[in-house]
């Protein structure tokens, strides 16, 4: 009986260690970020610029895994896998019939994968949103670019957001 008990205990102990290792690997590979353009009290606009410009989102809601770099505005995939990416853009022309262009390009390794935009003079405000699912390799860089002639406006209501999270790893 003692031998049976010791063998069973050893078996359970080994399984517990394997389970802890797997759980620690899952915890260390989590990746999720959600950021907003600004957290200002008053509506502040960025752009339009003469050249395409990286958008740097300064207000961080969450940055699990530290994949988003506030200083550059880049998200670097910490591991290979399938990611969900969401982007919402908004601008305010200030007055009806004024020039208005809420538009950005979502890029992976400098290749445009989506470009939500609304350009018109029918109203004072424009917005657009996208949600896409992409396969990223570890080290891939995801950026948001503000094209020539486009501008974004934001305040603490967080009209302009950029979010992403790892659905599942593929390593």
C-alpha positions in Angstrom: 0.0 0.0 0.0 2.9 2.4 0.8 4.5 1.7 -2.6 1.2 2.3 -4.4 0.7 5.6 -2.4 4.3 6.8 -3.2 4.0 6.0 -6.9 0.6 7.7 -7.1 1.9 10.7 -5.2 5.0 10.9 -7.5 2.7 10.7 -10.6 0.5 13.5 -9.3 3.4 15.7 -8.4 4.9 15.3 -11.9 1.6 16.2 -13.5 1.2 19.2 -11.3 4.7 20.4 -12.3 3.9 19.9 -16.0 0.6 21.8 -15.6 2.3 24.7 -13.8 4.9 24.9 -16.6 2.1 25.0 -19.3 0.1 27.6 -17.3 3.2 29.8 -16.9 3.9 29.6 -20.6 0.4 30.6 -21.4 0.5 33.5 -18.9 3.9 34.8 -20.3 2.6 34.7 -23.9 -0.5 36.8 -23.4 -0.7 39.9 -25.6 -3.3 42.6 -25.6 -3.2 46.4 -26.0 -5.7 49.2 -26.3 -4.7 52.8 -26.8 -6.3 56.1 -27.6 -4.9 59.1 -29.4 -5.0 61.4 -26.4 -6.6 62.0 -23.0 -6.9 65.8 -23.3 -9.7 67.7 -21.7 -10.4 69.6 -24.9 -10.7 68.4 -28.5 -7.3 68.4 -30.1 -6.6 67.7 -33.8 -3.5 66.1 -35.4 -2.7 66.8 -39.0 -3.1 67.3 -41.9 0.6 66.9 -42.7 2.6 67.2 -46.0 3.9 63.6 -45.6 2.5 60.4 -44.3 3.0 60.4 -40.5 3.1 57.6 -37.9 0.2 58.0 -35.5 1.4 57.8 -31.9 -1.4 56.9 -29.4 -0.5 58.3 -26.0 -3.2 57.2 -23.7 -2.8 53.5 -22.8 -5.8 51.5 -21.5 -3.9 48.2 -21.4 -0.6 47.0 -22.7 -0.5 43.3 -21.6 2.9 41.9 -22.7 4.3 45.4 -23.5 3.9 44.9 -27.2 2.8 48.5 -27.8 5.5 51.2 -27.6 4.1 54.6 -26.7 7.2 56.5 -27.8 7.0 55.2 -31.4 3.3 54.2 -31.8 4.4 50.7 -33.0 3.0 47.4 -31.9 5.5 44.6 -32.2 4.0 41.0 -32.1 5.7 39.2 -29.2 5.0 35.8 -30.7 3.6 34.3 -33.9 -0.1 33.8 -34.0 -3.5 35.0 -35.1 -4.3 38.5 -33.9 -7.4 40.6 -33.9 -6.7 44.3 -34.6 -9.3 47.1 -34.3 -9.0 50.8 -35.4 -11.4 53.7 -35.0 -10.8 57.1 -36.5 -12.6 60.4 -36.0 -12.2 64.0 -37.1 -14.1 67.2 -36.7 -13.9 69.9 -39.4 -15.1 72.6 -37.0 -17.9 73.8 -39.3 -20.2 72.2 -41.9 -18.9 72.2 -45.5 -15.3 72.5 -44.3 -12.6 70.2 -45.6 -12.8 66.9 -43.7 -10.8 63.7 -43.9 -10.8 61.1 -41.1 -8.5 58.5 -42.6 -5.5 56.3 -41.7 -3.6 53.3 -43.0 -3.1 50.2 -40.9 0.2 48.6 -41.9 2.1 45.4 -41.1 5.8 45.6 -41.8 5.2 48.7 -44.0 2.5 47.0 -46.1 -1.1 48.5 -45.9 -3.6 45.9 -44.8 -6.5 48.2 -44.2 -7.4 51.8 -44.6 -10.5 53.0 -42.8 -11.6 56.4 -44.1 -14.4 58.9 -44.5 -13.9 61.9 -46.7 -16.8 64.3 -47.4 -18.2 67.7 -46.9 -21.8 66.7 -46.0 -21.4 67.2 -42.3 -19.0 68.5 -39.7 -17.8 65.1 -38.3 -16.5 61.9 -39.9 -15.6 58.6 -38.4 -14.7 55.1 -39.6 -13.9 51.7 -37.9 -12.4 48.4 -38.9 -11.7 45.1 -37.2 -9.5 42.6 -38.9 -7.9 39.3 -38.1 -4.3 38.7 -39.3 -1.6 36.2 -38.9 1.6 37.8 -37.5 5.0 36.4 -37.0 7.0 37.2 -33.9 8.7 40.5 -34.4 6.2 41.8 -37.1 5.5 45.5 -36.6 2.0 47.0 -36.8 1.7 50.7 -37.4 -1.0 53.3 -38.1 -0.2 56.0 -40.6 -1.9 59.3 -41.1 -1.9 59.9 -44.9 -1.3 63.3 -46.6 -4.4 65.5 -46.2 -6.0 63.5 -43.3 -6.4 64.5 -39.7 -7.7 63.1 -36.5 -9.3 64.8 -33.5 -9.6 63.4 -30.0 -10.1 64.2 -26.3 -10.9 62.2 -23.2 -13.9 60.7 -24.9 -11.4 58.6 -26.9 -12.8 58.8 -30.4 -9.6 57.5 -32.0 -8.5 54.1 -30.7 -6.2 51.3 -31.7 -6.5 47.8 -30.1 -5.2 44.3 -30.7 -4.9 41.0 -29.0 -3.6 37.5 -29.6 -6.4 35.1 -30.4 -4.0 32.1 -30.3 -0.4 31.3 -30.9 0.8 29.3 -33.8 4.4 28.4 -32.7 
